[in-house]
């Protein structure tokens, strides 16, 4: 059974996504969606770093809500900076962020959070996974940014994945 469905949760998520994209519950949609939901997790099994062991579901919910709110706030902030400042007045650059998070799945989630948040982009992770190089569109305080990412993103991810 594990060979057919190596990741049941992923298969269910893919099937639901397929149904939402197709906007149909017809037999053909369900058959093709089920085939894809079984096929893709089995084919991509070797690409996943390690099995995911999620802990602390309430921390996951809080982190998700925080990320959504931060994305909305960051959208407004980036738009405001673009509309109200001259390009010379915007201080962009790279910021080094020391990491304690070691789990590859947690690092992948951190990469998605940072990349989905407007105004920031994951640039590089050091070979030893200890330092993140982050590009920031409008830097106000490097120390505050490092503290924010460590407190609001890295700490909950460590609780969830480690």
Sine and cosine of phi, psi and omega as CSV:
sin_phi,cos_phi,sin_psi,cos_psi,sin_omega,cos_omega
0.00,0.00,-0.61,0.79,-0.02,-1.00
-0.91,0.41,-0.50,0.87,0.02,-1.00
-0.95,0.31,-0.62,0.79,0.01,-1.00
-0.95,0.31,-0.68,0.73,0.01,-1.00
-0.81,-0.58,0.99,0.17,-0.03,-1.00
-0.92,0.39,-0.41,0.91,0.00,-1.00
-0.62,-0.78,0.99,0.10,-0.06,-1.00
-0.84,0.55,-0.65,0.76,-0.01,-1.00
-0.89,0.46,-0.66,0.75,0.03,-1.00
-0.90,0.43,-0.65,0.76,0.03,-1.00
-0.89,0.46,-0.69,0.72,0.03,-1.00
-0.90,0.45,-0.69,0.72,0.01,-1.00
-0.88,0.47,-0.67,0.74,0.02,-1.00
-0.90,0.43,-0.66,0.75,0.03,-1.00
-0.89,0.45,-0.71,0.70,0.02,-1.00
-0.89,0.45,-0.66,0.75,0.04,-1.00
-0.89,0.46,-0.67,0.74,0.03,-1.00
-0.87,0.49,-0.71,0.70,0.01,-1.00
-0.89,0.46,-0.67,0.74,0.03,-1.00
-0.90,0.44,-0.66,0.75,0.00,-1.00
-0.92,0.39,-0.62,0.79,-0.02,-1.00
-0.99,0.16,-0.32,0.95,-0.02,-1.00
0.78,0.62,0.71,0.70,-0.04,-1.00
-0.40,-0.92,0.52,-0.85,0.12,-0.99
-0.90,-0.44,0.47,0.89,0.00,-1.00
-0.93,0.37,0.31,-0.95,-0.02,-1.00
-0.86,0.51,-0.68,0.73,-0.01,-1.00
-0.88,0.47,-0.67,0.75,0.03,-1.00
-0.89,0.45,-0.70,0.72,-0.02,-1.00
-0.92,0.38,-0.64,0.77,0.00,-1.00
-0.92,0.39,-0.76,0.65,-0.01,-1.00
-0.91,0.42,-0.66,0.75,0.03,-1.00
-0.88,0.47,-0.66,0.75,0.04,-1.00
-0.91,0.41,-0.67,0.74,0.02,-1.00
-0.88,0.48,-0.70,0.72,0.02,-1.00
-0.92,0.39,-0.63,0.78,-0.02,-1.00
-0.92,0.38,-0.44,0.90,0.07,-1.00
-1.00,0.06,-0.64,0.76,-0.09,-1.00
-0.93,0.38,-0.81,0.59,-0.15,-0.99
-0.90,0.44,-0.70,0.71,0.05,-1.00
-0.88,0.47,-0.58,0.81,0.01,-1.00
-0.93,0.37,-0.65,0.76,-0.03,-1.00
-0.95,0.32,-0.58,0.82,-0.08,-1.00
-1.00,-0.09,0.15,0.99,-0.04,-1.00
-0.82,0.57,-0.66,0.75,-0.02,-1.00
-0.94,0.35,-0.27,0.96,-0.01,-1.00
-1.00,0.09,-0.32,0.95,-0.02,-1.00
-0.98,0.17,0.71,-0.71,-0.12,-0.99
-0.90,0.43,-0.83,0.55,-0.02,-1.00
-0.53,-0.85,0.36,-0.93,0.09,-1.00
-0.87,0.50,0.62,-0.78,-0.04,-1.00
-1.00,0.02,0.79,-0.61,0.10,-0.99
-0.87,-0.50,0.99,-0.14,-0.04,-1.00
-1.00,0.08,0.69,-0.72,0.07,-1.00
-0.82,-0.58,0.28,-0.96,0.13,-0.99
0.85,0.52,0.93,0.36,-0.03,-1.00
-0.87,0.50,-0.54,0.84,0.03,-1.00
-0.92,0.39,-0.58,0.82,0.07,-1.00
-0.91,0.41,-0.61,0.80,0.04,-1.00
-0.88,0.48,-0.70,0.72,-0.01,-1.00
-0.91,0.42,-0.71,0.71,0.02,-1.00
-0.88,0.47,-0.67,0.75,0.02,-1.00
-0.90,0.44,-0.69,0.72,0.02,-1.00
-0.86,0.51,-0.73,0.69,0.01,-1.00
-0.89,0.45,-0.66,0.75,0.01,-1.00
-0.89,0.46,-0.68,0.74,-0.02,-1.00
-0.91,0.42,-0.69,0.72,0.01,-1.00
-0.88,0.47,-0.73,0.69,0.01,-1.00
-0.90,0.44,-0.64,0.77,0.01,-1.00
-0.92,0.40,-0.60,0.80,0.05,-1.00
-0.90,0.44,-0.67,0.74,0.02,-1.00
-0.91,0.42,-0.72,0.70,0.00,-1.00
-0.89,0.46,-0.67,0.74,-0.02,-1.00
-0.92,0.38,-0.60,0.80,0.09,-1.00
-0.84,0.54,-0.74,0.67,-0.01,-1.00
-0.91,0.42,-0.67,0.75,-0.01,-1.00
-0.91,0.42,-0.70,0.71,0.01,-1.00
-0.90,0.43,-0.69,0.72,0.03,-1.00
-0.87,0.49,-0.68,0.73,0.00,-1.00
-0.89,0.46,-0.69,0.72,0.01,-1.00
-0.89,0.46,-0.70,0.72,-0.02,-1.00
-0.90,0.44,-0.64,0.76,-0.06,-1.00
-0.98,0.18,-0.43,0.90,-0.14,-0.99
-0.93,-0.37,-0.24,0.97,-0.04,-1.00
-0.91,-0.41,0.49,-0.87,0.15,-0.99
-0.97,0.24,0.43,-0.90,-0.05,-1.00
-0.87,0.50,-0.52,0.85,0.03,-1.00
-0.94,0.35,-0.36,0.93,-0.03,-1.00
-1.00,0.05,-0.07,1.00,0.00,-1.00
-0.99,-0.10,0.85,-0.52,0.00,-1.00
-0.99,-0.12,0.99,-0.15,0.05,-1.00
-0.98,-0.18,0.37,-0.93,0.05,-1.00
0.17,-0.99,-0.13,-0.99,-0.02,-1.00
-0.97,-0.25,0.61,-0.80,0.00,-1.00
-0.80,-0.61,0.73,-0.68,0.07,-1.00
-1.00,0.00,0.78,-0.63,-0.02,-1.00
-0.84,-0.54,0.91,-0.40,0.05,-1.00
-0.94,0.34,0.70,-0.72,-0.06,-1.00
-0.91,-0.42,0.60,-0.80,0.15,-0.99
-0.96,-0.26,-0.31,0.95,0.00,-1.00
-0.92,0.39,0.80,-0.60,-0.04,-1.00
-0.89,-0.45,-0.39,0.92,-0.05,-1.00
-0.90,0.44,0.79,-0.62,-0.03,-1.00
-0.88,0.48,-0.56,0.83,0.04,-1.00
-0.94,0.34,-0.64,0.77,0.06,-1.00
-0.90,0.44,-0.64,0.77,0.06,-1.00
-0.90,0.43,-0.61,0.79,0.03,-1.00
-0.90,0.43,-0.65,0.76,0.03,-1.00
-0.92,0.39,-0.66,0.75,0.06,-1.00
-0.87,0.49,-0.65,0.76,0.04,-1.00
-0.88,0.48,-0.67,0.75,0.01,-1.00
-0.92,0.40,-0.69,0.73,-0.01,-1.00
-0.87,0.50,-0.76,0.65,-0.04,-1.00
-0.90,0.44,-0.66,0.75,-0.04,-1.00
-0.95,0.31,-0.57,0.82,0.00,-1.00
-0.96,0.27,-0.33,0.94,-0.02,-1.00
-0.99,0.13,0.88,-0.48,-0.02,-1.00
-0.85,0.52,0.66,-0.75,0.04,-1.00
0.99,-0.11,-0.14,0.99,0.03,-1.00
-0.74,-0.67,0.50,-0.87,0.04,-1.00
-0.55,-0.84,0.74,-0.68,0.07,-1.00
-0.93,0.37,0.87,-0.50,-0.04,-1.00
-0.98,-0.19,-0.70,0.72,-0.06,-1.00
-0.28,-0.96,0.52,-0.86,0.14,-0.99
-0.89,-0.46,0.75,-0.67,-0.03,-1.00
-0.88,0.48,0.36,-0.93,-0.05,-1.00
-0.86,0.51,-0.50,0.86,-0.01,-1.00
-1.00,-0.06,0.14,0.99,0.02,-1.00
0.87,0.49,0.45,0.89,-0.05,-1.00
-0.96,-0.26,-0.26,0.97,-0.04,-1.00
-0.68,-0.73,0.78,-0.62,0.05,-1.00
-0.98,-0.20,0.75,-0.66,0.12,-0.99
-0.98,-0.18,0.90,-0.44,-0.10,-0.99
-0.89,-0.45,0.75,-0.66,0.11,-0.99
-1.00,-0.06,0.73,-0.68,-0.04,-1.00
-0.84,-0.54,0.76,-0.65,-0.04,-1.00
-0.91,0.40,-0.74,0.67,-0.02,-1.00
-0.73,-0.69,0.99,-0.16,-0.02,-1.00
-1.00,0.09,0.80,-0.60,0.11,-0.99
-0.98,-0.22,-0.77,0.64,0.04,-1.00
-0.56,-0.83,0.89,-0.46,-0.01,-1.00
-0.88,0.48,-0.69,0.73,-0.03,-1.00
-0.88,0.47,-0.67,0.74,0.02,-1.00
-0.91,0.41,-0.63,0.78,0.01,-1.00
-0.91,0.42,-0.70,0.71,0.02,-1.00
-0.88,0.48,-0.72,0.69,0.01,-1.00
-0.89,0.46,-0.65,0.76,0.00,-1.00
-0.89,0.46,-0.74,0.67,-0.04,-1.00
-0.91,0.41,-0.66,0.75,0.00,-1.00
-0.91,0.41,-0.68,0.74,-0.06,-1.00
-0.97,0.24,-0.72,0.70,-0.15,-0.99
-1.00,-0.03,-0.34,0.94,-0.02,-1.00
-0.88,-0.48,-0.81,0.59,-0.09,-1.00
-0.92,0.39,-0.71,0.71,-0.03,-1.00
-0.86,0.51,-0.75,0.66,0.04,-1.00
-0.90,0.43,-0.58,0.81,0.03,-1.00
-0.91,0.42,-0.58,0.81,0.07,-1.00
-0.91,0.41,-0.63,0.78,0.05,-1.00
-0.90,0.43,-0.60,0.80,-0.06,-1.00
-0.98,0.22,-0.69,0.72,-0.17,-0.98
-0.98,-0.21,-0.35,0.94,-0.09,-1.00
-0.92,-0.40,0.00,0.00,0.00,0.00
